[in-house]
Amino acid sequence: MDFANDLKQFSKRVESLKGSLQTEEATKTSIIMPFFAMLGYDVFNPSEFTPEYIADVGIKKGEKVDYAILIDGKPVILIEAKSITEKLDKHDSQLFRYFGTSEAKFAILTNGQIYRFYTDLEQTNKMDEKPFLEIDILNIKEAQINELKKFQKANFDINAIFDVASELKYVNEFKQKFAAELAQPSEEFVRF
């Protein structure tokens, strides 16, 4: 089966389980870990997919991000997981703190349905406020499938993804500004 079909099957799984998942642990076990397994990571190998990765922040010791994907023993992706019943908007600051304390180049905030991908395009070692990619598993678009493929273990290339992240960030900002202008045109836009 190809990756696009795997994602469609996974989307059906999320849709069918969504109503019965009431806790963060249930979401992690039923949806989030299978998602990363689908990307090719061995979620049961702590030298590759580490649960409760220590990300101490300043004087606060014992801070842990839910998962870290490691390559050669170093974290490359931090993953903060929440219950599928929670909105993600209030949780990015927690991931922001973890990101600055690690060597990871990417961070993912997810509730199993929504996956927000972050990096440090604006300032090195400081997670950007806005994700460069956001995917809703129940409403995934073809272009997003291609971007998600880059996060598969077999395809993972930090530099290539970072370049794409930069491009996606600016394209998304342009689309948002253009859509806002179409919805409520400014005087300058009308003149143009």
TIVO-2410 file (N, C-alpha, C; in nm, 3 decimals):
# residues 192
REC num residu      c1      c2      c3 atome chaine
REC   1      M   0.085  -0.118   0.000     N      A
REC   1      M   0.000   0.000   0.000    CA      A
REC   1      M   0.089   0.125   0.000     C      A
REC   2      D   0.051   0.227  -0.074     N      A
REC   2      D   0.133   0.348  -0.075    CA      A
REC   2      D   0.093   0.441   0.040     C      A
REC   3      F   0.177   0.543   0.060     N      A
REC   3      F   0.161   0.632   0.175    CA      A
REC   3      F   0.026   0.705   0.175     C      A
REC   4      A  -0.019   0.750   0.059     N      A
REC   4      A  -0.148   0.821   0.051    CA      A
REC   4      A  -0.262   0.730   0.096     C      A
REC   5      N  -0.259   0.604   0.055     N      A
REC   5      N  -0.362   0.509   0.099    CA      A
REC   5      N  -0.351   0.479   0.248     C      A
REC   6      D  -0.227   0.469   0.296     N      A
REC   6      D  -0.207   0.450   0.441    CA      A
REC   6      D  -0.270   0.564   0.519     C      A
REC   7      L  -0.250   0.686   0.470     N      A
REC   7      L  -0.307   0.804   0.537    CA      A
REC   7      L  -0.459   0.802   0.535     C      A
REC   8      K  -0.516   0.760   0.423     N      A
REC   8      K  -0.662   0.753   0.414    CA      A
REC   8      K  -0.717   0.652   0.514     C      A
REC   9      Q  -0.652   0.538   0.524     N      A
REC   9      Q  -0.693   0.436   0.622    CA      A
REC   9      Q  -0.677   0.488   0.765     C      A
REC  10      F  -0.567   0.559   0.787     N      A
REC  10      F  -0.543   0.616   0.920    CA      A
REC  10      F  -0.650   0.720   0.953     C      A
REC  11      S  -0.688   0.801   0.855     N      A
REC  11      S  -0.791   0.902   0.874    CA      A
REC  11      S  -0.923   0.836   0.917     C      A
REC  12      K  -0.956   0.724   0.854     N      A
REC  12      K  -1.077   0.650   0.891    CA      A
REC  12      K  -1.067   0.599   1.035     C      A
REC  13      R  -0.948   0.555   1.073     N      A
REC  13      R  -0.926   0.508   1.210    CA      A
REC  13      R  -0.949   0.621   1.310     C      A
REC  14      V  -0.892   0.739   1.282     N      A
REC  14      V  -0.907   0.853   1.371    CA      A
REC  14      V  -1.055   0.890   1.383     C      A
REC  15      E  -1.124   0.894   1.270     N      A
REC  15      E  -1.267   0.928   1.270    CA      A
REC  15      E  -1.346   0.830   1.356     C      A
REC  16      S  -1.316   0.701   1.343     N      A
REC  16      S  -1.392   0.600   1.418    CA      A
REC  16      S  -1.360   0.600   1.568     C      A
REC  17      L  -1.237   0.636   1.605     N      A
REC  17      L  -1.197   0.633   1.746    CA      A
REC  17      L  -1.219   0.765   1.820     C      A
REC  18      K  -1.230   0.872   1.745     N      A
REC  18      K  -1.233   1.007   1.802    CA      A
REC  18      K  -1.331   1.022   1.919     C      A
REC  19      G  -1.449   0.973   1.906     N      A
REC  19      G  -1.551   0.990   2.010    CA      A
REC  19      G  -1.527   0.908   2.136     C      A
REC  20      S  -1.445   0.804   2.127     N      A
REC  20      S  -1.423   0.719   2.243    CA      A
REC  20      S  -1.294   0.750   2.320     C      A
REC  21      L  -1.213   0.840   2.268     N      A
REC  21      L  -1.086   0.874   2.334    CA      A
REC  21      L  -1.107   0.994   2.425     C      A
REC  22      Q  -1.094   0.971   2.555     N      A
REC  22      Q  -1.121   1.077   2.652    CA      A
REC  22      Q  -0.996   1.128   2.723     C      A
REC  23      T  -0.884   1.058   2.710     N      A
REC  23      T  -0.764   1.099   2.783    CA      A
REC  23      T  -0.646   1.114   2.688     C      A
REC  24      E  -0.543   1.182   2.739     N      A
REC  24      E  -0.420   1.199   2.662    CA      A
REC  24      E  -0.355   1.064   2.635     C      A
REC  25      E  -0.348   0.977   2.735     N      A
REC  25      E  -0.284   0.847   2.718    CA      A
REC  25      E  -0.357   0.762   2.614     C      A
REC  26      A  -0.489   0.765   2.615     N      A
REC  26      A  -0.566   0.690   2.515    CA      A
REC  26      A  -0.537   0.744   2.375     C      A
REC  27      T  -0.527   0.876   2.363     N      A
REC  27      T  -0.495   0.938   2.233    CA      A
REC  27      T  -0.357   0.898   2.187     C      A
REC  28      K  -0.260   0.902   2.277     N      A
REC  28      K  -0.123   0.865   2.241    CA      A
REC  28      K  -0.116   0.722   2.190     C      A
REC  29      T  -0.175   0.631   2.265     N      A
REC  29      T  -0.166   0.488   2.233    CA      A
REC  29      T  -0.245   0.451   2.108     C      A
REC  30      S  -0.363   0.509   2.092     N      A
REC  30      S  -0.453   0.469   1.984    CA      A
REC  30      S  -0.429   0.542   1.852     C      A
REC  31      I  -0.378   0.665   1.859     N      A
REC  31      I  -0.367   0.745   1.737    CA      A
REC  31      I  -0.226   0.799   1.714     C      A
REC  32      I  -0.166   0.860   1.814     N      A
REC  32      I  -0.038   0.930   1.791    CA      A
REC  32      I   0.076   0.832   1.764     C      A
REC  33      M   0.091   0.730   1.846     N      A
REC  33      M   0.198   0.633   1.821    CA      A
REC  33      M   0.178   0.561   1.686     C      A
REC  34      P   0.056   0.518   1.652     N      A
REC  34      P   0.037   0.458   1.520    CA      A
REC  34      P   0.069   0.553   1.404     C      A
REC  35      F   0.045   0.684   1.424     N      A
REC  35      F   0.079   0.782   1.320    CA      A
REC  35      F   0.229   0.781   1.292     C      A
REC  36      F   0.309   0.784   1.398     N      A
REC  36      F   0.454   0.785   1.379    CA      A
REC  36      F   0.506   0.650   1.332     C      A
REC  37      A   0.438   0.542   1.369     N      A
REC  37      A   0.473   0.410   1.315    CA      A
REC  37      A   0.448   0.408   1.165     C      A
REC  38      M   0.339   0.472   1.122     N      A
REC  38      M   0.306   0.481   0.980    CA      A
REC  38      M   0.416   0.558   0.904     C      A
REC  39      L   0.480   0.653   0.972     N      A
REC  39      L   0.589   0.728   0.911    CA      A
REC  39      L   0.720   0.648   0.909     C      A
REC  40      G   0.716   0.529   0.966     N      A
REC  40      G   0.832   0.441   0.958    CA      A
REC  40      G   0.918   0.435   1.083     C      A
REC  41      Y   0.877   0.502   1.189     N      A
REC  41      Y   0.956   0.501   1.312    CA      A
REC  41      Y   0.916   0.383   1.400     C      A
REC  42      D   1.015   0.325   1.464     N      A
REC  42      D   0.990   0.215   1.557    CA      A
REC  42      D   0.952   0.276   1.691     C      A
REC  43      V   0.823   0.289   1.715     N      A
REC  43      V   0.773   0.357   1.835    CA      A
REC  43      V   0.798   0.277   1.963     C      A
REC  44      F   0.848   0.155   1.948     N      A
REC  44      F   0.878   0.073   2.065    CA      A
REC  44      F   1.029   0.060   2.087     C      A
REC  45      N   1.107   0.140   2.015     N      A
REC  45      N   1.252   0.141   2.032    CA      A
REC  45      N   1.292   0.275   2.092     C      A
REC  46      P   1.323   0.280   2.222     N      A
REC  46      P   1.352   0.408   2.286    CA      A
REC  46      P   1.479   0.477   2.235     C      A
REC  47      S   1.563   0.407   2.160     N      A
REC  47      S   1.679   0.475   2.103    CA      A
REC  47      S   1.643   0.546   1.973     C      A
REC  48      E   1.520   0.527   1.928     N      A
REC  48      E   1.471   0.595   1.807    CA      A
REC  48      E   1.352   0.685   1.837     C      A
REC  49      F   1.262   0.639   1.921     N      A
REC  49      F   1.139   0.710   1.953    CA      A
REC  49      F   1.127   0.707   2.105     C      A
REC  50      T   1.182   0.810   2.169     N      A
REC  50      T   1.193   0.812   2.315    CA      A
REC  50      T   1.073   0.877   2.381     C      A
REC  51      P   1.002   0.801   2.464     N      A
REC  51      P   0.892   0.863   2.540    CA      A
REC  51      P   0.949   0.938   2.660     C      A
REC  52      E   0.877   1.043   2.702     N      A
REC  52      E   0.915   1.120   2.821    CA      A
REC  52      E   1.060   1.169   2.812     C      A
REC  53      Y   1.093   1.230   2.699     N      A
REC  53      Y   1.229   1.280   2.676    CA      A
REC  53      Y   1.255   1.401   2.767     C      A
REC  54      I   1.364   1.396   2.842     N      A
REC  54      I   1.396   1.503   2.937    CA      A
REC  54      I   1.436   1.630   2.862     C      A
REC  55      A   1.364   1.737   2.892     N      A
REC  55      A   1.389   1.868   2.830    CA      A
REC  55      A   1.385   1.973   2.941     C      A
REC  56      D   1.481   1.961   3.033     N      A
REC  56      D   1.485   2.054   3.146    CA      A
REC  56      D   1.493   2.199   3.099     C      A
REC  57      V   1.416   2.284   3.164     N      A
REC  57      V   1.408   2.425   3.130    CA      A
REC  57      V   1.461   2.507   3.247     C      A
REC  58      G   1.578   2.571   3.229     N      A
REC  58      G   1.633   2.657   3.333    CA      A
REC  58      G   1.646   2.584   3.465     C      A
REC  59      I   1.589   2.642   3.570     N      A
REC  59      I   1.598   2.581   3.702    CA      A
REC  59      I   1.493   2.472   3.723     C      A
REC  60      K   1.398   2.463   3.630     N      A
REC  60      K   1.296   2.358   3.640    CA      A
REC  60      K   1.356   2.227   3.590     C      A
REC  61      K   1.369   2.131   3.680     N      A
REC  61      K   1.423   2.000   3.644    CA      A
REC  61      K   1.310   1.900   3.633     C      A
REC  62      G   1.332   1.801   3.550     N      A
REC  62      G   1.232   1.697   3.534    CA      A
REC  62      G   1.127   1.729   3.430     C      A
REC  63      E   1.147   1.837   3.353     N      A
REC  63      E   1.054   1.871   3.244    CA      A
REC  63      E   1.072   1.767   3.133     C      A
REC  64      K   0.962   1.716   3.083     N      A
REC  64      K   0.969   1.612   2.981    CA      A
REC  64      K   0.871   1.641   2.869     C      A
REC  65      V   0.921   1.629   2.747     N      A
REC  65      V   0.835   1.636   2.630    CA      A
REC  65      V   0.786   1.492   2.607     C      A
REC  66      D   0.667   1.476   2.552     N      A
REC  66      D   0.607   1.343   2.541    CA      A
REC  66      D   0.693   1.244   2.463     C      A
REC  67      Y   0.747   1.288   2.348     N      A
REC  67      Y   0.831   1.200   2.267    CA      A
REC  67      Y   0.941   1.281   2.200     C      A
REC  68      A   1.051   1.212   2.171     N      A
REC  68      A   1.156   1.270   2.088    CA      A
REC  68      A   1.196   1.164   1.987     C      A
REC  69      I   1.208   1.206   1.862     N      A
REC  69      I   1.262   1.116   1.760    CA      A
REC  69      I   1.411   1.145   1.754     C      A
REC  70      L   1.490   1.038   1.770     N      A
REC  70      L   1.634   1.051   1.775    CA      A
REC  70      L   1.700   0.994   1.650     C      A
REC  71      I   1.805   1.061   1.607     N      A
REC  71      I   1.891   1.008   1.502    CA      A
REC  71      I   2.032   1.015   1.557     C      A
REC  72      D   2.100   0.902   1.556     N      A
REC  72      D   2.235   0.892   1.613    CA      A
REC  72      D   2.239   0.943   1.757     C      A
REC  73      G   2.136   0.913   1.832     N      A
REC  73      G   2.131   0.948   1.973    CA      A
REC  73      G   2.096   1.093   2.003     C      A
REC  74      K   2.070   1.173   1.900     N      A
REC  74      K   2.038   1.314   1.920    CA      A
REC  74      K   1.894   1.342   1.877     C      A
REC  75      P   1.824   1.426   1.954     N      A
REC  75      P   1.685   1.456   1.917    CA      A
REC  75      P   1.679   1.543   1.792     C      A
REC  76      V   1.594   1.504   1.699     N      A
REC  76      V   1.573   1.585   1.578    CA      A
REC  76      V   1.430   1.638   1.572     C      A
REC  77      I   1.337   1.567   1.636     N      A
REC  77      I   1.197   1.611   1.640    CA      A
REC  77      I   1.144   1.590   1.782     C      A
REC  78      L   1.087   1.695   1.839     N      A
REC  78      L   1.019   1.685   1.968    CA      A
REC  78      L   0.870   1.679   1.941     C      A
REC  79      I   0.799   1.597   2.017     N      A
REC  79      I   0.655   1.580   1.996    CA      A
REC  79      I   0.583   1.600   2.129     C      A
REC  80      E   0.495   1.697   2.132     N      A
REC  80      E   0.412   1.721   2.250    CA      A
REC  80      E   0.271   1.675   2.213     C      A
REC  81      A   0.220   1.580   2.290     N      A
REC  81      A   0.091   1.519   2.260    CA      A
REC  81      A  -0.014   1.562   2.361     C      A
REC  82      K  -0.132   1.585   2.312     N      A
REC  82      K  -0.247   1.621   2.396    CA      A
REC  82      K  -0.363   1.529   2.361     C      A
REC  83      S  -0.465   1.530   2.444     N      A
REC  83      S  -0.584   1.451   2.419    CA      A
REC  83      S  -0.655   1.504   2.295     C      A
REC  84      I  -0.718   1.416   2.222     N      A
REC  84      I  -0.792   1.457   2.102    CA      A
REC  84      I  -0.907   1.551   2.138     C      A
REC  85      T  -0.947   1.553   2.264     N      A
REC  85      T  -1.055   1.641   2.308    CA      A
REC  85      T  -1.007   1.784   2.334     C      A
REC  86      E  -0.874   1.806   2.332     N      A
REC  86      E  -0.820   1.939   2.363    CA      A
REC  86      E  -0.786   2.018   2.237     C      A
REC  87      K  -0.807   2.148   2.246     N      A
REC  87      K  -0.762   2.241   2.142    CA      A
REC  87      K  -0.612   2.262   2.164     C      A
REC  88      L  -0.538   2.283   2.058     N      A
REC  88      L  -0.393   2.295   2.068    CA      A
REC  88      L  -0.344   2.437   2.100     C      A
REC  89      D  -0.428   2.537   2.081     N      A
REC  89      D  -0.386   2.676   2.091    CA      A
REC  89      D  -0.317   2.712   2.221     C      A
REC  90      K  -0.358   2.652   2.330     N      A
REC  90      K  -0.301   2.692   2.459    CA      A
REC  90      K  -0.178   2.609   2.498     C      A
REC  91      H  -0.131   2.520   2.411     N      A
REC  91      H  -0.022   2.431   2.447    CA      A
REC  91      H   0.109   2.457   2.374     C      A
REC  92      D   0.112   2.550   2.279     N      A
REC  92      D   0.237   2.571   2.205    CA      A
REC  92      D   0.346   2.632   2.293     C      A
REC  93      S   0.311   2.706   2.397     N      A
REC  93      S   0.413   2.767   2.484    CA      A
REC  93      S   0.492   2.659   2.558     C      A
REC  94      Q   0.428   2.550   2.593     N      A
REC  94      Q   0.496   2.440   2.659    CA      A
REC  94      Q   0.602   2.380   2.565     C      A
REC  95      L   0.565   2.357   2.442     N      A
REC  95      L   0.657   2.303   2.343    CA      A
REC  95      L   0.768   2.403   2.313     C      A
REC  96      F   0.735   2.531   2.312     N      A
REC  96      F   0.831   2.638   2.290    CA      A
REC  96      F   0.945   2.629   2.393     C      A
REC  97      R   0.909   2.607   2.519     N      A
REC  97      R   1.010   2.596   2.626    CA      A
REC  97      R   1.101   2.475   2.602     C      A
REC  98      Y   1.043   2.363   2.566     N      A
REC  98      Y   1.122   2.241   2.544    CA      A
REC  98      Y   1.217   2.257   2.425     C      A
REC  99      F   1.168   2.321   2.321     N      A
REC  99      F   1.245   2.334   2.197    CA      A
REC  99      F   1.378   2.405   2.221     C      A
REC 100      G   1.375   2.511   2.299     N      A
REC 100      G   1.495   2.590   2.324    CA      A
REC 100      G   1.601   2.520   2.406     C      A
REC 101      T   1.565   2.410   2.472     N      A
REC 101      T   1.661   2.339   2.557    CA      A
REC 101      T   1.722   2.218   2.488     C      A
REC 102      S   1.683   2.190   2.366     N      A
REC 102      S   1.732   2.070   2.298    CA      A
REC 102      S   1.800   2.105   2.167     C      A
REC 103      E   1.858   2.003   2.106     N      A
REC 103      E   1.922   2.020   1.975    CA      A
REC 103      E   1.823   1.998   1.862     C      A
REC 104      A   1.700   1.964   1.893     N      A
REC 104      A   1.600   1.931   1.791    CA      A
REC 104      A   1.580   2.048   1.696     C      A
REC 105      K   1.559   2.016   1.570     N      A
REC 105      K   1.537   2.118   1.467    CA      A
REC 105      K   1.388   2.134   1.436     C      A
REC 106      F   1.308   2.035   1.476     N      A
REC 106      F   1.165   2.039   1.449    CA      A
REC 106      F   1.087   2.002   1.574     C      A
REC 107      A   0.966   2.052   1.581     N      A
REC 107      A   0.876   2.021   1.692    CA      A
REC 107      A   0.736   2.001   1.636     C      A
REC 108      I   0.664   1.907   1.695     N      A
REC 108      I   0.529   1.878   1.651    CA      A
REC 108      I   0.437   1.884   1.773     C      A
REC 109      L   0.332   1.960   1.761     N      A
REC 109      L   0.228   1.967   1.863    CA      A
REC 109      L   0.105   1.899   1.803     C      A
REC 110      T   0.051   1.800   1.873     N      A
REC 110      T  -0.061   1.726   1.816    CA      A
REC 110      T  -0.162   1.681   1.923     C      A
REC 111      N  -0.285   1.668   1.876     N      A
REC 111      N  -0.388   1.603   1.958    CA      A
REC 111      N  -0.437   1.477   1.887     C      A
REC 112      G  -0.358   1.429   1.792     N      A
REC 112      G  -0.392   1.308   1.718    CA      A
REC 112      G  -0.469   1.334   1.591     C      A
REC 113      Q  -0.542   1.443   1.587     N      A
REC 113      Q  -0.614   1.481   1.466    CA      A
REC 113      Q  -0.541   1.595   1.395     C      A
REC 114      I  -0.502   1.695   1.470     N      A
REC 114      I  -0.429   1.809   1.416    CA      A
REC 114      I  -0.282   1.792   1.449     C      A
REC 115      Y  -0.197   1.811   1.350     N      A
REC 115      Y  -0.052   1.805   1.367    CA      A
REC 115      Y   0.006   1.938   1.322     C      A
REC 116      R   0.071   2.009   1.414     N      A
REC 116      R   0.135   2.137   1.383    CA      A
REC 116      R   0.286   2.117   1.386     C      A
REC 117      F   0.351   2.154   1.276     N      A
REC 117      F   0.495   2.135   1.261    CA      A
REC 117      F   0.565   2.271   1.274     C      A
REC 118      Y   0.663   2.276   1.362     N      A
REC 118      Y   0.737   2.400   1.390    CA      A
REC 118      Y   0.886   2.380   1.364     C      A
REC 119      T   0.955   2.490   1.343     N      A
REC 119      T   1.102   2.491   1.338    CA      A
REC 119      T   1.148   2.628   1.388     C      A
REC 120      D   1.272   2.663   1.359     N      A
REC 120      D   1.327   2.789   1.407    CA      A
REC 120      D   1.377   2.878   1.293     C      A
REC 121      L   1.287   2.912   1.203     N      A
REC 121      L   1.322   2.994   1.087    CA      A
REC 121      L   1.356   3.138   1.126     C      A
REC 122      E   1.285   3.193   1.222     N      A
REC 122      E   1.302   3.334   1.256    CA      A
REC 122      E   1.424   3.360   1.342     C      A
REC 123      Q   1.453   3.271   1.434     N      A
REC 123      Q   1.567   3.287   1.524    CA      A
REC 123      Q   1.617   3.149   1.563     C      A
REC 124      T   1.746   3.123   1.542     N      A
REC 124      T   1.804   2.993   1.570    CA      A
REC 124      T   1.780   2.950   1.715     C      A
REC 125      N   1.743   2.824   1.731     N      A
REC 125      N   1.715   2.761   1.861    CA      A
REC 125      N   1.599   2.822   1.936     C      A
REC 126      K   1.514   2.894   1.867     N      A
REC 126      K   1.394   2.951   1.928    CA      A
REC 126      K   1.277   2.916   1.835     C      A
REC 127      M   1.186   2.833   1.885     N      A
REC 127      M   1.076   2.785   1.802    CA      A
REC 127      M   0.990   2.902   1.754     C      A
REC 128      D   0.959   2.901   1.625     N      A
REC 128      D   0.871   3.003   1.568    CA      A
REC 128      D   0.733   2.997   1.635     C      A
REC 129      E   0.668   3.111   1.641     N      A
REC 129      E   0.535   3.116   1.702    CA      A
REC 129      E   0.431   3.044   1.618     C      A
REC 130      K   0.447   3.050   1.486     N      A
REC 130      K   0.350   2.988   1.397    CA      A
REC 130      K   0.409   2.863   1.334     C      A
REC 131      P   0.329   2.759   1.318     N      A
REC 131      P   0.378   2.639   1.251    CA      A
REC 131      P   0.398   2.665   1.101     C      A
REC 132      F   0.495   2.596   1.042     N      A
REC 132      F   0.514   2.608   0.897    CA      A
REC 132      F   0.423   2.513   0.823     C      A
REC 133      L   0.365   2.417   0.895     N      A
REC 133      L   0.274   2.321   0.834    CA      A
REC 133      L   0.174   2.277   0.939     C      A
REC 134      E   0.047   2.276   0.901     N      A
REC 134      E  -0.058   2.225   0.990    CA      A
REC 134      E  -0.144   2.129   0.911     C      A
REC 135      I  -0.160   2.009   0.966     N      A
REC 135      I  -0.236   1.905   0.898    CA      A
REC 135      I  -0.350   1.858   0.987     C      A
REC 136      D  -0.468   1.854   0.928     N      A
REC 136      D  -0.585   1.794   0.994    CA      A
REC 136      D  -0.603   1.658   0.928     C      A
REC 137      I  -0.578   1.553   1.001     N      A
REC 137      I  -0.584   1.417   0.947    CA      A
REC 137      I  -0.721   1.386   0.887     C      A
REC 138      L  -0.825   1.448   0.938     N      A
REC 138      L  -0.959   1.422   0.885    CA      A
REC 138      L  -0.990   1.505   0.761     C      A
REC 139      N  -0.900   1.595   0.725     N      A
REC 139      N  -0.921   1.680   0.608    CA      A
REC 139      N  -0.787   1.709   0.542     C      A
REC 140      I  -0.714   1.602   0.509     N      A
REC 140      I  -0.579   1.618   0.455    CA      A
REC 140      I  -0.585   1.646   0.305     C      A
REC 141      K  -0.499   1.735   0.262     N      A
REC 141      K  -0.492   1.775   0.121    CA      A
REC 141      K  -0.374   1.705   0.053     C      A
REC 142      E  -0.384   1.690  -0.078     N      A
REC 142      E  -0.280   1.619  -0.154    CA      A
REC 142      E  -0.142   1.681  -0.135     C      A
REC 143      A  -0.132   1.813  -0.136     N      A
REC 143      A  -0.002   1.879  -0.119    CA      A
REC 143      A   0.055   1.851   0.020     C      A
REC 144      Q  -0.031   1.837   0.119     N      A
REC 144      Q   0.015   1.808   0.255    CA      A
REC 144      Q   0.071   1.665   0.265     C      A
REC 145      I   0.016   1.574   0.187     N      A
REC 145      I   0.067   1.437   0.186    CA      A
REC 145      I   0.213   1.438   0.142     C      A
REC 146      N   0.242   1.516   0.037     N      A
REC 146      N   0.380   1.525  -0.011    CA      A
REC 146      N   0.473   1.586   0.093     C      A
REC 147      E   0.425   1.684   0.168     N      A
REC 147      E   0.507   1.744   0.273    CA      A
REC 147      E   0.528   1.646   0.387     C      A
REC 148      L   0.425   1.571   0.420     N      A
REC 148      L   0.434   1.474   0.528    CA      A
REC 148      L   0.530   1.361   0.493     C      A
REC 149      K   0.537   1.325   0.366     N      A
REC 149      K   0.630   1.220   0.321    CA      A
REC 149      K   0.774   1.254   0.359     C      A
REC 150      K   0.806   1.381   0.362     N      A
REC 150      K   0.942   1.424   0.395    CA      A
REC 150      K   0.978   1.392   0.540     C      A
REC 151      F   0.876   1.370   0.624     N      A
REC 151      F   0.900   1.335   0.764    CA      A
REC 151      F   0.906   1.184   0.786     C      A
REC 152      Q   0.887   1.107   0.679     N      A
REC 152      Q   0.902   0.963   0.692    CA      A
REC 152      Q   1.048   0.931   0.725     C      A
REC 153      K   1.067   0.831   0.805     N      A
REC 153      K   1.203   0.794   0.846    CA      A
REC 153      K   1.293   0.772   0.724     C      A
REC 154      A   1.244   0.704   0.624     N      A
REC 154      A   1.324   0.673   0.506    CA      A
REC 154      A   1.361   0.797   0.424     C      A
REC 155      N   1.283   0.902   0.434     N      A
REC 155      N   1.305   1.023   0.354    CA      A
REC 155      N   1.361   1.139   0.435     C      A
REC 156      F   1.374   1.122   0.565     N      A
REC 156      F   1.406   1.236   0.652    CA      A
REC 156      F   1.543   1.296   0.621     C      A
REC 157      D   1.542   1.425   0.588     N      A
REC 157      D   1.664   1.501   0.560    CA      A
REC 157      D   1.643   1.640   0.622     C      A
REC 158      I   1.714   1.666   0.730     N      A
REC 158      I   1.694   1.790   0.806    CA      A
REC 158      I   1.703   1.913   0.717     C      A
REC 159      N   1.808   1.921   0.636     N      A
REC 159      N   1.829   2.041   0.553    CA      A
REC 159      N   1.720   2.058   0.449     C      A
REC 160      A   1.680   1.950   0.386     N      A
REC 160      A   1.574   1.959   0.284    CA      A
REC 160      A   1.442   2.003   0.347     C      A
REC 161      I   1.409   1.948   0.464     N      A
REC 161      I   1.284   1.987   0.530    CA      A
REC 161      I   1.290   2.132   0.576     C      A
REC 162      F   1.405   2.173   0.626     N      A
REC 162      F   1.421   2.311   0.671    CA      A
REC 162      F   1.400   2.408   0.555     C      A
REC 163      D   1.455   2.376   0.437     N      A
REC 163      D   1.435   2.460   0.319    CA      A
REC 163      D   1.288   2.466   0.279     C      A
REC 164      V   1.221   2.351   0.282     N      A
REC 164      V   1.079   2.346   0.249    CA      A
REC 164      V   0.998   2.424   0.353     C      A
REC 165      A   1.037   2.413   0.479     N      A
REC 165      A   0.967   2.485   0.586    CA      A
REC 165      A   0.972   2.634   0.561     C      A
REC 166      S   1.087   2.682   0.520     N      A
REC 166      S   1.102   2.825   0.491    CA      A
REC 166      S   1.008   2.866   0.377     C      A
REC 167      E   1.008   2.787   0.273     N      A
REC 167      E   0.922   2.816   0.159    CA      A
REC 167      E   0.774   2.811   0.198     C      A
REC 168      L   0.735   2.707   0.272     N      A
REC 168      L   0.595   2.693   0.314    CA      A
REC 168      L   0.551   2.809   0.403     C      A
REC 169      K   0.639   2.852   0.490     N      A
REC 169      K   0.604   2.962   0.581    CA      A
REC 169      K   0.568   3.087   0.501     C      A
REC 170      Y   0.652   3.123   0.406     N      A
REC 170      Y   0.629   3.246   0.332    CA      A
REC 170      Y   0.513   3.232   0.232     C      A
REC 171      V   0.497   3.115   0.175     N      A
REC 171      V   0.383   3.092   0.085    CA      A
REC 171      V   0.253   3.102   0.164     C      A
REC 172      N   0.250   3.041   0.284     N      A
REC 172      N   0.130   3.046   0.367    CA      A
REC 172      N   0.098   3.188   0.410     C      A
REC 173      E   0.200   3.264   0.446     N      A
REC 173      E   0.177   3.404   0.484    CA      A
REC 173      E   0.121   3.484   0.367     C      A
REC 174      F   0.176   3.460   0.247     N      A
REC 174      F   0.126   3.529   0.128    CA      A
REC 174      F  -0.020   3.493   0.103     C      A
REC 175      K  -0.052   3.365   0.112     N      A
REC 175      K  -0.191   3.320   0.089    CA      A
REC 175      K  -0.287   3.384   0.189     C      A
REC 176      Q  -0.245   3.392   0.316     N      A
REC 176      Q  -0.330   3.452   0.418    CA      A
REC 176      Q  -0.353   3.601   0.391     C      A
REC 177      K  -0.247   3.671   0.358     N      A
REC 177      K  -0.259   3.814   0.331    CA      A
REC 177      K  -0.344   3.839   0.206     C      A
REC 178      F  -0.322   3.758   0.103     N      A
REC 178      F  -0.398   3.773  -0.020    CA      A
REC 178      F  -0.547   3.743   0.004     C      A
REC 179      A  -0.575   3.638   0.080     N      A
REC 179      A  -0.714   3.604   0.112    CA      A
REC 179      A  -0.779   3.717   0.191     C      A
REC 180      A  -0.705   3.777   0.285     N      A
REC 180      A  -0.758   3.889   0.363    CA      A
REC 180      A  -0.787   4.008   0.273     C      A
REC 181      E  -0.701   4.032   0.177     N      A
REC 181      E  -0.723   4.143   0.082    CA      A
REC 181      E  -0.845   4.117  -0.006     C      A
REC 182      L  -0.865   3.993  -0.044     N      A
REC 182      L  -0.982   3.960  -0.126    CA      A
REC 182      L  -1.110   3.974  -0.044     C      A
REC 183      A  -1.104   3.936   0.083     N      A
REC 183      A  -1.222   3.945   0.169    CA      A
REC 183      A  -1.256   4.089   0.201     C      A
REC 184      Q  -1.155   4.169   0.235     N      A
REC 184      Q  -1.174   4.311   0.266    CA      A
REC 184      Q  -1.060   4.390   0.202     C      A
REC 185      P  -1.076   4.426   0.076     N      A
REC 185      P  -0.967   4.492   0.004    CA      A
REC 185      P  -0.928   4.627   0.066     C      A
REC 186      S  -0.797   4.646   0.079     N      A
REC 186      S  -0.747   4.775   0.127    CA      A
REC 186      S  -0.750   4.874   0.011     C      A
REC 187      E  -0.737   5.000   0.042     N      A
REC 187      E  -0.737   5.103  -0.061    CA      A
REC 187      E  -0.625   5.081  -0.160     C      A
REC 188      E  -0.506   5.044  -0.109     N      A
REC 188      E  -0.390   5.021  -0.196    CA      A
REC 188      E  -0.414   4.904  -0.291     C      A
REC 189      F  -0.479   4.799  -0.241     N      A
REC 189      F  -0.506   4.683  -0.323    CA      A
REC 189      F  -0.604   4.716  -0.435     C      A
REC 190      V  -0.705   4.794  -0.401     N      A
REC 190      V  -0.805   4.834  -0.500    CA      A
REC 190      V  -0.739   4.916  -0.610     C      A
REC 191      R  -0.651   5.009  -0.571     N      A
REC 191      R  -0.579   5.089  -0.670    CA      A
REC 191      R  -0.494   5.003  -0.761     C      A
REC 192      F  -0.430   4.903  -0.702     N      A
REC 192      F  -0.344   4.814  -0.778    CA      A
REC 192      F  -0.423   4.740  -0.882     C      A
***
